[in-house]
Amino acid sequence: MDYVKWFEGMNRGGKPMHQDKMMTYYNYFDRVLSLSVPVYFIAGKKDYNTPFKLIEQYYEYLQAPHNVFFEYKYGFGLMRL
């Protein structure tokens, strides 16, 4: 796998989310209280980018017809299954 191209692609894809600190101040607990579709949460216990506890709290908070939480032992970078 060409890690340089992979890393460049990750930076290009995530860049719009971090402009103007949009993701820093967006609070899903205030804005998305419920959904009318099934929701699947996938989180790595040691993920450095997405806080595991926050995902777990939101999973318990969100009202949806069917919620499923998949927990991985490690981080979620290259997905060690």
N, CA, C and O of each residue as an XYZ file, in Angstrom:
324
protein
N       0.842     -1.189      0.000
C       0.000      0.000      0.000
C       0.887      1.253      0.000
O       1.893      1.302      0.708
N       0.527      2.225     -0.764
C       1.279      3.469     -0.827
C       0.810      4.397      0.299
O      -0.190      5.099      0.151
N       1.528      4.398      1.416
C       1.106      5.160      2.587
C       1.133      6.665      2.369
O       0.341      7.386      2.977
N       2.015      7.149      1.527
C       2.075      8.586      1.251
C       0.786      9.042      0.583
O       0.197     10.041      0.996
N       0.339      8.325     -0.441
C      -0.910      8.679     -1.124
C      -2.109      8.508     -0.190
O      -3.038      9.315     -0.211
N      -2.084      7.461      0.623
C      -3.162      7.224      1.584
C      -3.254      8.377      2.573
O      -4.347      8.866      2.858
N      -2.110      8.812      3.100
C      -2.082      9.901      4.072
C      -2.529     11.222      3.437
O      -3.275     11.985      4.050
N      -2.078     11.486      2.224
C      -2.505     12.706      1.515
C      -4.017     12.695      1.290
O      -4.671     13.729      1.424
N      -4.566     11.547      0.953
C      -6.007     11.431      0.757
C      -6.778     11.672      2.039
O      -7.840     12.294      2.017
N      -6.255     11.184      3.161
C      -6.911     11.408      4.454
C      -6.922     12.898      4.794
O      -7.928     13.418      5.278
N      -5.818     13.578      4.546
C      -5.748     15.016      4.835
C      -6.694     15.808      3.934
O      -7.327     16.763      4.383
N      -6.788     15.420      2.694
C      -7.657     16.119      1.753
C      -9.129     15.908      2.129
O      -9.931     16.837      2.030
N      -9.483     14.702      2.557
C     -10.871     14.399      2.891
C     -11.346     15.035      4.171
O     -12.499     15.458      4.255
N     -10.489     15.115      5.176
C     -10.888     15.654      6.465
C     -10.734     17.157      6.591
O     -11.268     17.761      7.522
N     -10.015     17.761      5.671
C      -9.729     19.195      5.777
C     -10.984     20.065      5.856
O     -11.027     20.966      6.694
N     -12.020     19.840      5.017
C     -13.217     20.692      5.102
C     -13.912     20.626      6.462
O     -14.549     21.598      6.870
N     -13.802     19.504      7.167
C     -14.457     19.383      8.470
C     -13.789     20.262      9.522
O     -14.424     20.657     10.499
N     -12.517     20.566      9.324
C     -11.776     21.289     10.346
C     -11.602     22.777     10.029
O     -11.013     23.508     10.826
N     -12.098     23.228      8.894
C     -12.031     24.644      8.579
C     -12.973     25.408      9.492
O     -14.079     24.946      9.772
N     -12.550     26.556      9.951
C     -13.354     27.411     10.835
C     -13.774     26.677     12.111
O     -14.757     27.059     12.746
N     -13.048     25.639     12.486
C     -13.315     24.870     13.709
C     -14.768     24.383     13.799
O     -15.327     24.270     14.890
N     -15.365     24.099     12.646
C     -16.756     23.663     12.577
C     -17.009     22.442     13.471
O     -17.986     22.422     14.220
N     -16.153     21.440     13.403
C     -16.377     20.218     14.169
C     -16.101     20.411     15.654
O     -16.617     19.653     16.477
N     -15.301     21.406     16.013
C     -14.988     21.651     17.414
C     -16.198     22.153     18.181
O     -16.383     21.805     19.347
N     -17.019     22.963     17.541
C     -18.121     23.604     18.236
C     -19.499     22.999     17.944
O     -20.487     23.421     18.544
N     -19.584     22.049     17.062
C     -20.868     21.438     16.716
C     -21.241     20.437     17.809
O     -20.475     19.515     18.089
N     -22.393     20.607     18.417
C     -22.808     19.743     19.518
C     -24.006     18.886     19.087
O     -25.134     19.372     19.005
N     -23.743     17.621     18.818
C     -24.811     16.716     18.386
C     -25.841     16.482     19.482
O     -27.006     16.220     19.182
N     -25.440     16.569     20.742
C     -26.377     16.379     21.845
C     -27.481     17.440     21.824
O     -28.614     17.166     22.218
N     -27.153     18.635     21.368
C     -28.131     19.721     21.274
C     -28.910     19.711     19.959
O     -30.069     20.123     19.922
N     -28.287     19.249     18.893
C     -28.872     19.394     17.555
C     -29.558     18.143     17.010
O     -30.541     18.251     16.276
N     -29.063     16.978     17.351
C     -29.638     15.743     16.823
C     -30.081     14.881     18.015
O     -29.309     14.086     18.551
N     -31.333     15.062     18.403
C     -31.864     14.356     19.566
C     -32.396     12.977     19.207
O     -32.344     12.050     20.016
N     -32.915     12.850     17.968
C     -33.470     11.581     17.531
C     -33.387     11.469     16.012
O     -33.295     12.469     15.300
N     -33.422     10.231     15.540
C     -33.430      9.938     14.111
C     -34.481      8.865     13.856
O     -34.800      8.077     14.746
N     -35.011      8.838     12.653
C     -36.051      7.856     12.330
C     -35.504      6.670     11.544
O     -36.266      5.917     10.937
N     -34.189      6.507     11.557
C     -33.535      5.396     10.857
C     -32.613      4.659     11.833
O     -32.227      5.228     12.854
N     -32.259      3.421     11.543
C     -31.302      2.708     12.399
C     -29.934      3.402     12.366
O     -29.542      3.971     11.347
N     -29.219      3.348     13.487
C     -27.914      4.009     13.589
C     -26.882      2.996     14.091
O     -27.131      2.271     15.053
N     -25.735      2.955     13.438
C     -24.644      2.065     13.816
C     -23.441      2.909     14.224
O     -22.987      3.760     13.459
N     -22.935      2.675     15.413
C     -21.752      3.370     15.917
C     -20.595      2.384     15.905
O     -20.729      1.259     16.386
N     -19.459      2.802     15.358
C     -18.259      1.974     15.313
C     -17.144      2.792     15.957
O     -16.818      3.882     15.487
N     -16.559      2.264     17.034
C     -15.553      3.036     17.765
C     -14.418      2.140     18.227
O     -14.626      0.997     18.636
N     -13.208      2.691     18.151
C     -12.034      2.010     18.674
C     -11.769      2.477     20.092
O     -11.764      3.678     20.363
N     -11.551      1.548     20.988
C     -11.347      1.859     22.404
C     -10.162      2.805     22.611
O     -10.177      3.630     23.524
N      -9.140      2.685     21.765
C      -7.939      3.528     21.894
C      -7.784      4.497     20.719
O      -6.666      4.881     20.375
N      -8.874      4.881     20.120
C      -8.846      5.799     18.981
C      -8.408      7.180     19.455
O      -8.937      7.701     20.436
N      -7.441      7.770     18.757
C      -6.925      9.086     19.138
C      -7.723     10.228     18.515
O      -7.682     11.349     19.023
N      -8.441      9.972     17.438
C      -9.154     11.031     16.728
C     -10.578     11.240     17.229
O     -11.068     12.370     17.245
N     -11.228     10.195     17.628
C     -12.619     10.281     18.071
C     -12.712      9.721     19.485
O     -12.489      8.527     19.684
N     -13.032     10.543     20.458
C     -13.081     10.078     21.847
C     -14.115      8.973     22.059
O     -15.307      9.174     21.825
N     -13.656      7.824     22.498
C     -14.511      6.653     22.678
C     -15.663      6.944     23.634
O     -16.809      6.606     23.338
N     -15.377      7.563     24.768
C     -16.405      7.840     25.775
C     -17.508      8.737     25.212
O     -18.682      8.551     25.533
N     -17.141      9.693     24.389
C     -18.126     10.593     23.792
C     -19.072      9.827     22.858
O     -20.281     10.056     22.871
N     -18.523      8.927     22.059
C     -19.356      8.120     21.163
C     -20.284      7.230     21.976
O     -21.461      7.083     21.649
N     -19.749      6.640     23.032
C     -20.545      5.773     23.893
C     -21.699      6.550     24.554
O     -22.819      6.048     24.646
N     -21.415      7.761     25.006
C     -22.453      8.598     25.621
C     -23.532      8.965     24.613
O     -24.721      8.930     24.930
N     -23.120      9.319     23.395
C     -24.091      9.697     22.371
C     -24.939      8.498     21.939
O     -26.130      8.645     21.665
N     -24.334      7.330     21.880
C     -25.064      6.097     21.560
C     -26.194      5.882     22.573
O     -27.315      5.544     22.191
N     -25.903      6.075     23.850
C     -26.914      5.892     24.891
C     -27.969      7.001     24.866
O     -29.113      6.777     25.262
N     -27.593      8.181     24.407
C     -28.463      9.357     24.404
C     -29.438      9.387     23.223
O     -30.609      9.735     23.382
N     -28.946      9.022     22.046
C     -29.714      9.161     20.807
C     -30.937      8.249     20.782
O     -30.846      7.059     21.086
N     -32.063      8.816     20.420
C     -33.296      8.055     20.245
C     -33.422      7.660     18.771
O     -33.500      8.519     17.892
N     -33.440      6.365     18.517
C     -33.574      5.853     17.146
C     -34.250      4.484     17.233
O     -34.206      3.832     18.276
N     -34.879      4.047     16.129
C     -35.588      2.761     16.159
C     -34.667      1.581     16.475
O     -35.114      0.587     17.048
N     -33.398      1.683     16.111
C     -32.459      0.582     16.350
C     -31.049      1.151     16.398
O     -30.549      1.639     15.384
N     -30.402      1.100     17.549
C     -29.013      1.544     17.695
C     -28.134      0.326     17.935
O     -28.499     -0.572     18.694
N     -26.970      0.298     17.284
C     -26.008     -0.771     17.489
C     -24.645     -0.128     17.726
O     -24.263      0.806     17.021
N     -23.922     -0.626     18.711
C     -22.599     -0.090     19.052
C     -21.556     -1.186     18.862
O     -21.588     -2.210     19.545
N     -20.627     -0.963     17.926
C     -19.519     -1.891     17.684
C     -18.271     -1.302     18.332
O     -17.855     -0.193     17.996
N     -17.682     -2.040     19.252
C     -16.487     -1.579     19.957
C     -15.283     -2.403     19.520
O     -15.319     -3.633     19.543
N     -14.203     -1.703     19.117
C     -12.968     -2.371     18.762
C     -11.948     -2.143     19.864
O     -11.896     -1.069     20.465
N     -11.148     -3.147     20.120
C     -10.185     -3.097     21.220
C      -9.137     -2.008     21.014
O      -8.725     -1.358     21.975
N      -8.709     -1.806     19.795
C      -7.643     -0.853     19.498
C      -8.210      0.403     18.867
O      -9.423      0.610     18.831
N      -7.302      1.244     18.367
C      -7.710      2.431     17.624
C      -8.364      2.023     16.328
O      -8.504      0.833     16.044
N      -8.758      2.982     15.554
C      -9.523      2.688     14.367
C      -8.813      3.136     13.094
O      -9.438      3.224     12.037
N      -7.492      3.426     13.184
C      -6.751      3.916     12.042
C      -6.741      2.948     10.876
O      -7.423      3.177      9.877
N      -5.989      1.884     10.985
C      -5.930      0.884      9.919
C      -6.809     -0.314     10.256
O      -6.689     -1.362      9.622
N      -7.661     -0.179     11.211
C      -8.675     -1.139     11.607
C      -8.124     -2.543     11.821
O      -8.100     -3.368     10.908
N      -7.696     -2.783     13.013
C      -7.200     -4.117     13.392
C      -8.381     -4.959     13.844
O      -8.847     -4.822     14.975
N      -8.853     -5.803     12.992
C     -10.019     -6.637     13.338
C      -9.599     -7.955     13.954
O     -10.450     -8.773     14.303
